[in-house]
Amino acid sequence: MSVEKSYVRTDEHEVMRVGNSRVMLDSVVAAFQQGHSPETIRQQYPALSLEDVYGAITYYLAHVGEVEEYLRRQDTVWEQWRAKTEEKASPVVGRLRALQRAQMPELS
């Protein structure tokens, strides 16, 4: 009798990871949606085996609704983090942004 391998797990921060790695499912799904082959994705994430990549893609395809909802939640989390870091930008970041605006006034 064989034990079924789990290709996707949710860590202690509610982030979906591929296998036992720290690679986020988000990354594999994004690469897959961009048309990258599993072999190319494997090259991008050396911590994963080709089996892990295929397993993660299979999981995504079998649970599209659930994964898409997770990805929407992740987008919200990242947006909150981005806003928080912009609020508390260090003086160095502030100076760099001011320099960028001065060099490219059409972006301001």
C-alpha positions as CSV (number, residue, x, y, z in Angstrom):
1,M,0.0,0.0,0.0
2,S,1.4,3.4,-1.0
3,V,1.1,6.6,0.9
4,E,-0.3,9.5,-1.2
5,K,2.1,12.4,-1.5
6,S,0.9,15.9,-0.8
7,Y,2.2,18.4,-3.3
8,V,0.7,21.5,-1.7
9,R,0.6,22.4,1.9
10,T,-0.6,25.5,3.9
11,D,2.1,26.8,6.3
12,E,1.6,28.4,9.7
13,H,1.0,31.8,8.0
14,E,-1.8,30.4,5.8
15,V,0.5,30.6,2.7
16,M,0.2,27.7,0.3
17,R,3.6,26.1,-0.4
18,V,4.7,23.5,-2.9
19,G,5.7,20.2,-1.2
20,N,8.2,20.6,1.7
21,S,9.8,23.7,0.1
22,R,9.4,27.4,0.8
23,V,8.3,28.0,-2.8
24,M,4.8,29.6,-2.8
25,L,2.1,28.0,-4.9
26,D,1.4,31.5,-6.2
27,S,4.8,31.5,-8.0
28,V,4.2,28.2,-9.8
29,V,0.6,29.1,-10.8
30,A,1.7,32.5,-12.1
31,A,4.5,30.8,-14.2
32,F,2.0,28.2,-15.5
33,Q,-0.5,30.8,-16.4
34,Q,2.2,32.7,-18.3
35,G,2.7,29.6,-20.4
36,H,5.9,28.3,-18.9
37,S,6.4,24.6,-19.1
38,P,6.8,22.5,-16.0
39,E,10.5,22.0,-17.0
40,T,11.1,25.7,-17.2
41,I,9.3,26.2,-13.9
42,R,11.5,23.6,-12.4
43,Q,14.6,25.5,-13.6
44,Q,13.3,28.7,-12.0
45,Y,12.8,27.0,-8.7
46,P,15.7,24.6,-8.0
47,A,14.2,23.6,-4.6
48,L,11.4,21.8,-6.5
49,S,11.6,18.5,-8.3
50,L,9.8,18.1,-11.6
51,E,7.4,15.9,-9.8
52,D,6.7,18.7,-7.3
53,V,6.0,21.1,-10.2
54,Y,3.6,18.7,-11.9
55,G,1.9,17.9,-8.6
56,A,1.4,21.6,-7.9
57,I,0.0,22.3,-11.3
58,T,-2.3,19.2,-11.0
59,Y,-3.5,20.5,-7.6
60,Y,-4.2,23.9,-9.1
61,L,-6.2,22.4,-12.0
62,A,-8.2,20.2,-9.7
63,H,-8.9,23.1,-7.3
64,V,-9.1,26.2,-9.5
65,G,-11.9,27.9,-7.6
66,E,-10.2,27.3,-4.2
67,V,-6.8,28.4,-5.5
68,E,-8.1,31.5,-7.2
69,E,-9.9,32.6,-4.0
70,Y,-6.6,32.0,-2.1
71,L,-4.7,34.1,-4.7
72,R,-7.3,36.9,-4.3
73,R,-6.7,36.8,-0.5
74,Q,-3.0,36.9,-1.1
75,D,-3.3,39.9,-3.4
76,T,-5.2,41.7,-0.6
77,V,-2.4,40.8,1.9
78,W,0.3,42.0,-0.4
79,E,-1.6,45.3,-1.1
80,Q,-1.9,45.9,2.7
81,W,1.9,45.3,3.2
82,R,2.7,47.6,0.3
83,A,0.5,50.3,1.7
84,K,2.0,49.9,5.2
85,T,5.6,50.1,3.8
86,E,4.7,53.2,1.8
87,E,3.4,54.8,5.0
88,K,6.6,54.0,6.9
89,A,9.1,54.5,4.1
90,S,12.6,55.2,5.4
91,P,14.2,58.5,4.7
92,V,16.4,56.8,2.1
93,V,13.4,55.5,0.2
94,G,11.8,58.9,0.3
95,R,14.9,60.5,-1.2
96,L,15.2,57.9,-3.9
97,R,11.5,58.4,-4.8
98,A,12.0,62.2,-4.9
99,L,15.0,61.7,-7.2
100,Q,13.1,59.4,-9.4
101,R,10.2,61.9,-9.7
102,A,12.7,64.7,-10.5
103,Q,14.3,62.7,-13.3
104,M,11.0,61.5,-14.7
105,P,8.4,64.3,-14.2
106,E,5.9,62.6,-16.6
107,L,5.5,59.8,-14.1
108,S,4.5,62.1,-11.2
